[in-house]
Amino acid sequence: MPPASAQRPRRPNWTAFGALLLRDLTVLDKDLKEFLPNTLMQPAMLVFVFTYVFPRIGQGIGGSGNVGRFSTLLLGGLVAQSIAFQGLFRVALPLSRELDITNELEDRVLAPTRVSVIAFEKIVAGGLQSLFAGLIVFPVAAFLPSTPIYLRAHWSTLAIVTVLSCYASAALGLTIGTRIEARLVPILVGFVALPLGFFGAIFYTWDALTPIGWLKAAVLVNPMVYMSEGFRASLSIGVVHMPLGAIYSALVAFSVLFTVLGIRGFTKRVLS
């Protein structure tokens, strides 16, 4: 492997990047039968229970006059969750297997480009898959509830939040995937996904945590908080959200941080 690395050209070969990206997207097209159910199941169940079953049986969230408000704020959180989880898992899980079990990355490392470009391609491919997940979840979250959802798209904000969220989640997947062994992958659900979800402002706004000041401050380290708040800002009417400047700044910062950590981890793993 070191000789191949030594022969690699100094400048990135973006033709190789495009070929690798096309290959990953082709694999996704073949795996749609697995991708679609995994993407749709959780948000569909959450929407069905919280915004259809609860209002019909008059219990909990659905029994009060703020049902429409809850359905509206839930939409942004579910889109954020789908994007974040798909970006994370569609990069971290295959990467951990490729590094520890199948050794498929050996062929990629032989491509005529830098290792950092190969790592960056992983982020871009994961980001595109998370974008697709958000697109197919949105109709479910928007039209399945039996209660009103008050939507108004701010297209420029929506575009910025979507791109940053997709990229940050995939970069997080690269960071985690290069630092965890394949046998430890199950801990991603218990120790990563669950805290991200429950403390990611999916079911509530960040502002609603004001009575619990320490928790309101603690969740600021969770990138999903900014994704959820960003989608509420770009899609919802009458729902309080973070200032857009804070959302953009945090998502850019997380994207840069996870990119640096992910590429360093990837380079260390494949060249060791």
Helices and strands as residue ranges (DSSP letters): H 2-7, H 14-30, H 32-48, I 49-53, H 54-57, G 60-63, H 67-97, I 98-102, H 105-109, H 115-143, H 155-177, G 182-184, H 187-187, I 188-193, H 194-198, G 206-209, H 213-218, G 219-221, H 223-235, H 244-271
